[in-house]
């Protein structure tokens, strides 16, 4: 400590004596005390800022995480409610129109190209309903699948029109790859599709496979009710 004081006076002693001679000892003491006071205030303010800012950032991050978690939980509850209603509606649709199979197909972005970061356009069969007693058709091949592999989903003409139907043989020309899935049950003769929208954005499609022609009016009424469920 004494060594530090000695070094200070050795370096600044001559300057201090010169200031005392020029301005007087009282003035110099007042200036030194004032500088010390200002330095002390600055030190305390800086210390306080260093304590408060990290805490504020941490609190903000925690609050943001809690907000996101709340939104996530609310979306999960909403999703469970919507899909529960949608499944009930599709089961009643199958019964009322007398078809054999109904599939709910939804579009999503699975991952992205590493170079361009462009998202891949994919789809899943999220609901798979069939009539009791008919052979089950495995839809595993339609899990997390690329839209571009299937002509019907990659066709702008298909997405422009909300409703479409055709015979089994005509559908073979529309989308041969999806036709191969139908080929597991040779009794299927008719294919119906209905595009679902969430607002102005296409959400997915309902695919109906049937042995006989269905009642179109009944089918469309059920699909309009399904639209309401997804847009509530």
C-alpha positions in Angstrom: 0.0 0.0 0.0 2.8 2.4 1.0 4.7 1.5 -2.1 1.6 2.4 -4.2 1.2 5.8 -2.5 5.0 6.5 -2.9 4.7 5.6 -6.6 1.7 7.9 -7.0 3.4 10.9 -5.4 6.6 10.2 -7.3 4.7 10.3 -10.6 2.1 13.0 -9.9 3.7 14.9 -6.9 5.2 17.6 -9.1 2.0 18.1 -11.0 0.0 18.3 -7.7 2.4 20.8 -6.2 2.2 22.9 -9.3 -1.6 22.9 -9.2 -1.6 23.9 -5.5 0.7 26.9 -6.2 -1.4 28.0 -9.1 -5.0 27.5 -7.8 -4.5 27.1 -4.0 -4.8 24.0 -1.8 -8.5 24.4 -1.1 -9.4 24.5 -4.8 -7.3 21.4 -5.5 -8.8 19.5 -2.6 -12.3 20.4 -3.7 -11.6 19.2 -7.3 -10.0 16.0 -6.1 -12.9 15.2 -3.8 -15.4 16.1 -6.6 -13.6 13.8 -9.0 -13.5 11.1 -6.4 -17.3 11.5 -5.8 -18.1 11.4 -9.5 -15.9 8.3 -9.9 -17.6 6.6 -6.9 -21.1 7.4 -8.4 -20.0 6.1 -11.8 -18.6 2.9 -10.2 -21.8 2.2 -8.3 -24.0 2.9 -11.3 -21.9 0.5 -13.5 -22.0 -2.2 -10.9 -25.7 -1.8 -10.5 -26.2 -2.0 -14.3 -24.0 -5.2 -14.5 -26.2 -6.8 -11.8 -29.6 -5.7 -13.3 -29.1 -6.2 -17.0 -28.2 -10.0 -17.0 -31.1 -10.5 -14.6 -33.4 -8.6 -16.8 -32.3 -10.6 -19.9 -32.7 -13.8 -18.0 -36.2 -12.8 -16.8 -37.2 -11.8 -20.4 -36.0 -15.2 -21.7 -37.9 -17.1 -19.0 -41.0 -15.0 -19.6 -40.7 -15.7 -23.4 -40.2 -19.4 -22.8 -43.3 -19.6 -20.5 -45.3 -17.7 -23.1 -44.3 -20.1 -25.9 -45.0 -23.1 -23.6 -48.4 -21.7 -22.8 -49.2 -21.2 -26.5 -47.9 -24.7 -27.3 -50.1 -26.3 -24.6 -53.1 -24.2 -25.9 -52.5 -25.4 -29.5 -52.2 -29.0 -28.3 -55.6 -28.8 -26.6 -57.1 -27.1 -29.6 -55.6 -29.7 -31.9 -56.9 -32.6 -29.8 -60.4 -31.0 -29.9 -60.3 -30.4 -33.7 -59.1 -33.8 -34.6 -61.5 -35.5 -32.3 -64.4 -33.7 -34.0 -62.9 -34.4 -37.4 -62.7 -38.1 -36.8 -66.3 -38.3 -35.6 -67.4 -36.4 -38.7 -65.4 -38.7 -41.1 -66.8 -41.8 -39.4 -70.3 -40.5 -39.9 -69.5 -39.5 -43.5 -68.3 -43.1 -44.2 -71.6 -44.4 -42.8 -73.9 -41.9 -44.4 -72.5 -42.0 -48.0 -71.9 -45.8 -47.9 -68.2 -45.8 -49.0 -65.6 -48.3 -47.9 -62.5 -46.1 -47.2 -61.9 -42.5 -46.1 -58.4 -40.9 -45.7 -57.6 -37.5 -44.4 -54.4 -36.2 -46.1 -52.6 -33.2 -44.7 -49.8 -31.2 -46.2 -46.7 -30.1 -44.2 -43.1 -29.0 -44.4 -40.9 -31.8 -43.2 -37.4 -30.4 -43.7 -35.5 -28.2 -46.0 -32.9 -28.4 -48.8 -29.4 -27.9 -47.2 -28.2 -25.6 -50.0 -31.2 -23.5 -50.7 -33.2 -23.9 -47.4 -36.3 -24.3 -49.5 -38.8 -26.4 -47.4 -39.8 -29.8 -48.9 -43.5 -30.1 -49.7 -44.8 -33.3 -47.9 -48.0 -34.9 -46.8 -49.2 -37.5 -44.2 -52.3 -39.6 -44.0 -53.4 -38.4 -40.6 -56.7 -40.4 -40.4 -57.3 -43.8 -41.9 -60.9 -45.0 -41.7 -62.4 -48.1 -43.3 -65.7 -49.9 -43.1 -65.9 -53.0 -40.9 -65.3 -56.2 -42.9 -63.4 -54.7 -45.8 -59.7 -55.5 -46.3 -57.5 -53.0 -44.6 -55.1 -51.1 -46.9 -51.8 -50.2 -45.4 -51.1 -46.5 -45.7 -47.6 -46.5 -44.3 -46.2 -45.6 -47.7 -48.1 -42.3 -47.4 -46.3 -41.2 -44.2 -44.1 -38.1 -44.5 -44.1 -38.5 -48.3 -43.0 -36.0 -50.9 -45.9 -34.4 -52.8 -43.8 -34.3 -55.9 -43.9 -38.2 -56.0 -47.7 -38.2 -56.6 -49.1 -36.5 -59.7 -52.5 -35.7 -58.2 -51.0 -33.7 -55.3 -48.4 -32.0 -57.5 -51.0 -31.0 -60.1 -52.2 -27.3 -59.9 -55.4 -28.2 -61.6 -56.2 -30.6 -58.7 -55.6 -27.9 -56.0 -57.6 -25.3 -57.9 -60.8 -27.4 -57.9 -62.2 -28.3 -54.5 -64.0 -31.5 -55.6 -63.2 -34.3 -58.1 -64.3 -37.8 -58.7 -63.7 -40.5 -61.3 -63.8 -44.2 -62.0 -61.0 -46.6 -60.9 -59.7 -46.9 -64.4 -59.7 -43.2 -65.1 -57.9 -42.6 -61.8 -55.2 -44.9 -63.0 -54.4 -42.2 -65.6 -54.5 -39.4 -63.0 -52.1 -40.9 -60.4 -50.7 -44.3 -61.1 -48.7 -44.5 -57.9 -51.6 -43.8 -55.7 -53.7 -46.2 -57.9 -51.3 -49.0 -56.9 -52.3 -48.5 -53.3 -56.0 -48.9 -54.3 -55.1 -52.1 -56.3 -54.9 -54.0 -53.0 -58.7 -54.2 -53.1 -60.0 -54.9 -56.6 -63.5 -54.1 -55.6 -62.8 -50.4 -55.4 -64.5 -48.8 -58.4 -64.8 -45.0 -57.6 -62.5 -42.4 -56.2 -63.6 -39.0 -54.7 -61.4 -36.2 -53.5 -62.3 -33.0 -51.6 -59.7 -30.3 -50.9 -59.8 -28.7 -47.4 -58.7 -25.1 -46.8 -57.7 -23.2 -43.7 -58.8 -19.8 -44.6 -57.3 -19.2 -48.1 -54.5 -21.8 -47.6 -54.9 -25.4 -48.7 -54.8 -27.7 -45.6 -55.1 -31.1 -47.3 -57.6 -33.4 -48.9 -60.1 -36.0 -48.1 -59.7 -39.2 -50.3 -62.7 -41.5 -50.6 -62.6 -45.0 -52.1 -65.9 -46.8 -52.8 -67.2 -49.9 -54.4 -70.3 -48.0 -55.7 -71.2 -44.5 -56.6 -71.9 -42.4 -53.5 -74.6 -39.7 -52.9 -72.7 -36.5 -53.9 -75.1 -34.1 -52.1 -74.7 -35.9 -48.8 -70.9 -36.1 -49.3 -70.6 -32.4 -50.0 -72.7 -31.5 -46.9 -70.4 -33.6 -44.7 -67.3 -32.0 -46.3 -68.7 -28.5 -45.7 -69.2 -29.4 -42.0 -65.6 -30.7 -41.9 -64.4 -27.3 -43.3 -66.1 -25.6 -40.4 -64.4 -27.9 -37.9 -60.9 -27.1 -39.2 -61.7 -23.3 -39.4 -63.4 -22.8 -36.0 
